[in-house]
Amino acid sequence: MAYRSFEELEVWKRSCQLAVEVYLALKNCREFGLRDQMNKAAVSIPSNIAEGAERDSVKEFIHFLHIAKGSAAELRTQFYITEKIGILTPIVTQPLITETKEISSMLQGLINFNKSKNKT
């Protein structure tokens, strides 16, 4: 699982794509506060992966991975809300919810890997 740059991480690539999909799904949304919050949460996921990867320690990387995981949970919650209030349909939200769950799982795997690596 060694990598030279965060751009090589599949979880970073997928979370960047998720951020693009969120922006596109909400481009016509007039609920500006919710739209902006969701866009920020979506962008926060790959941004924190990148920031953590560029830090000088495994401990800091793990910290930023936890922040990214929290942003994924925040975004998933917001998908549920937008669906319930009719901003987005289940056809739009369900694949995005699934993707946030998969990204969260990938982040947890990367956290676990780095924790075990840090013990040796």
Stockholm file with secondary structure:
# STOCKHOLM 1.0

chainA/1-120         MAYRSFEELEVWKRSCQLAVEVYLALKNCREFGLRDQMNKAAVSIPSNIAEGAERDSVKEFIHFLHIAKGSAAELRTQFYITEKIGILTPIVTQPLITETKEISSMLQGLINFNKSKNKT
#=GR chainA/1-120 SS CCCSSGGGCHHHHHHHHHHHHHHHHTTTCCCHHHHHHHHHHHHHHHHHHHHHHTSSCHHHHHHHHHHHHHHHHHHHHHHHHHHHTTSSCHHHHHHHHHHHHHHHHHHHHHHHHHHHHHHC
#=GC SS_cons         CCCSSGGGCHHHHHHHHHHHHHHHHTTTCCCHHHHHHHHHHHHHHHHHHHHHHTSSCHHHHHHHHHHHHHHHHHHHHHHHHHHHTTSSCHHHHHHHHHHHHHHHHHHHHHHHHHHHHHHC
//
